[in-house]
Amino acid sequence: MAGIYIHIPFCAKRCIYCGFFSTVRQGEAARYVEALCLELRERSGWIEGAPVKTVYFGGGTPSRLTAEQIGQVLKTIHEAYDLSCIEEITVECNPDDITPDLISSLAMIGVNRISIGVQTFNDELLRFLHRRHTAAQALDAVNVCCDSGITNVSIDLMYGLPGQTLEMFRTDLNTALAAGVQHISSYCLSYEENTPLQALREQGKISPASDELCARMFTLMCKTLHKGGFEHYEISNFSKPGYYSRHNSSYWDGTPYLGIGAGAHSYNGRSRQWNPNDLDAYMNGIEQGSLQPEAENLTATDLYNERIMLSLRTAQGLNLSALTPQDRISVLDSTHALITDGLLLFENNTLRVPESRMFISDSIISSLFKV
Ligand code: SF4
């Protein structure tokens, strides 16, 4: 099984915190879609004939494309790949792009999951972040998806925003529950290099939320969403039973994936490749047949560290039977003190980070890496 990720780098305007590769040059969309289709045909060998289980349009803002353009890409995937086992096709959308027409057209071409970039239901914080939508538009967007036949709707939320209180985040969580979505991804704000947000911080114009407040928000989120019937299946991801993201879960369990588009990464179990983070370099390279993705062959140590890092982010944890006998012994040696201190759980031959420690899991997990 394999996944296909399609990167759509277009955004109507830039949000102040965003460190992703994206561009406001939306006039290039038609040419870019042609380049995606060419790359899809050229690189079908990467997943070695494996059936494709998931397709994910991420960005950027994929909803800046028309349903016809997304359909053109999906048609190419149908022609060049084995989709006999397809389970999930996701399109990320911004709330202000969502219309009944767009969503019903996407549903008609096979899209069965919509992920909406809400971030917060607080209008003041949305304005501060330079998001294009309001809270009311976000709620309308969720309703439009449900009314247009999409039964698997995810929203993104952020916490740890400057000026955001615990009560404001509680309101966001309760609003999300009342909206009736099936999946919530929620991330603590991070300050990325070269963003306007980072500049505001350096100029002393905003005060970042304290680690203590962020940890309290994380705990509140876990409690509130559990109460609302959600399962916490990865550090930042919660779903109603059965509605976990198939695509993202395949990143965490090491399934190969093909990344198509500018800046997209691919992984085949042995190596990683990534396209240039540059629209012109990508489109010219594809059109002229000269695109040279950067590549890295993964060593046994890289693969071991990745397995540890990705599996311990999930509630499923790391099943030691997936490791070589030698690695099993070294993991058990290095985790003994962490298990005694309650930072890791060991049951049924599986290591897991308890939910109460997930907020600090990066330091727990990195202490297990081989150097
Ligand atoms: S819409 Fe998403 S990708 Fe675009 S600038 Fe905002 S956060 Fe970044």
Boltz pocket constraint, residues with backbone or C-beta under 6 A from the ligand:
constraints:
  - pocket:
      binder: B
      contacts: [[A, 10], [A, 11], [A, 13], [A, 14], [A, 15], [A, 18], [A, 19], [A, 20], [A, 21], [A, 22], [A, 59], [A, 60], [A, 61], [A, 94], [A, 117]]
      max_distance: 6.0
